[in-house]
Amino acid sequence: MRAGTIITLFIAPIHWFCNFFFVRSPTYGIGFIGAPIVTVVSNWLMFIGILIYIRFSRAIETWGGWKISTLYNMSEYFELALPAVVTVCAEWFGFQLLTVGASYFGANQLAANAIMLNTNNLLYQFSYGLGFGTSPRIGNLIGAAKPRQARIAAKMAMLAVAD
């Protein structure tokens, strides 16, 4: 997690500068098309940064390589992952269908839909980030045979997102 944070802290200012430069700059700005170009370049820079980190850090020493034995019992992971994937995809498809449906009502309704979806995403990010951070914590505590502390961490996370 630390590597991703460091790489993001390095790439984010570059992304912000390039967004201004290619979208809003009076001299070099190319308008709307500049934003997706800069986003793609930033994503590639983050990917390259992770590869460089993996190559030159000691993290690669913890990986034993590909073995056929690692594929045993993968069905358990798929049983857990598949419902989660279907749930997230159904949610995304539902929001996309709402947007397409709102487009038939006119520009004002589509703008209201965009505001609603962005507000929803903004409110969702806190609980998503908290869940993303607490899941490994709880998993590590369970793996360390500390179920009491895992319960406390889970309860604290639930209290943090409660109104």
N, C-alpha and C positions, 0 to 999 in steps of 0.2 A: 504494500500500500504506500510505503514511503516513497518508492521510486516513482510511482505514478503521480504523486503529489508534487514532487520536485520537478518532474518533467513538465507538468501542467503549469507550475509557477514560472517556468522558463518560457514556455510556448505562449501562454496567455497574453503577455504584453506584446509579443511579436504579432499575434493574431489581431489584437486591438489596433495596433499601429497599421498593419496591412489593410484592415477593414476600412479605416479612415482613408488611407492612401488610395486604395483601389475603388472605393465607393463614393466618398464625399470630397476628395481632393479636387480643388478647382482646376489643377493642371493635369493630373494623371487619372482622375476618377473616371471609371467606366460605368458608373451607375449600378443598377440592380445586379447585373451579371457578375460584378466584382465580388459580391458577398459569397455566393456559392464557390467561386474559384478559391477565395481565401480560406474558406472552411475546409475544402478538400486538401489544400496545401497544408493547413494546420494539422489536420488529422494524419496526413502522411508524416509530417515532422514528429508528431507524438509517437507514431508507430516506429519510426526510425530511432527515436530517443529510447524507447523501450528495448529495441534490439541492441543498441549500443550498451545500455545498462546491463542487459543479460550477458553480453559478450565479455565485458570488462569487469564485472563484479564477481564476487565469490558465490553468488546465488546459483550459478550453473553447476557448482560442485554438489549441490543437494539433489540434483536430478540424476537418476540412475540410467536413464535412456529408455528406449522403447522395448517393452517385453510383452510377449503374448499373455503372460499371466496377469498383466494389468487390465486386460479386457474381461477377465472372469468377473462374474457378478455385476456387470455393467447394467443388467436389466433392472437392478434395484435403483440405480441412478436415473434411468430412463422413466421408471415408474413415478419417481418424484418430479422429474423435470418436465415430462410431457404435459401434465395438467397445468403447471405453471406457465408453460409456453402458450398453451391454448388460451388460458385466461388473459394473459397480456395481449396476445394477438387479437382476441375478441374485443378487448377494450379499445385497442388502437383502431381496429376496423369500424367499431361502433362510432368513434369520434370522427373518423373519415366520412362515414355515411351521413352523419349529422351535418358535416360541412357541405357535402354535395347537396343534401336536401335543402340546406339554408340558401344555397346559391340560386335555387329556383324561385325564391321569394324576393330577391332583389339585393341591391348593394348594401342598403342599410341593415337588413337582416343578416346578411353575410358578415358585415362588420361587427354586429352585436354578437354573432356566433364566435367570431375570432377573439373578441374580448373575453367572452365567457370561457372559451377553451384555454386561453393564456392565463386567466385568473385561476382556473382549475389546476393547471400545470404548476403555477407558482405555489399554490397552497399544498399541492401534493409533494413538492420537492422536499420539504422538511421531514415529513414522515418517511419518505423513501430513503433519504440520506441517513436518518436515524436507524431505520431497519437494516440498511446496507452496512452500517457501522457496528450495530449490535449483534448481527448474525454471527460473524466470526468470533466475537467476544464470547457469546454464549456457547458456541461450538467448542472453543478452546477450553472453557471452564468445564464443560461436560467431559471433554477428552482428558482433562487433568483430574477427573474424578472429584469435582467440586460442585455437586448438584445444588447445594444450598446457595452458593454464590451465583450460579447460573440462574436460579429462580429470582434472586434479588436483581440481577442485571436485567432480566426479562421484565420484571415488574416495574423497574425504574424506566425502562424504555416505553412501556405502556403508559405510565404516568406522564411522561414527557410529551406524548402526543395527545393526551386527553385534554378536553377543554377545561 
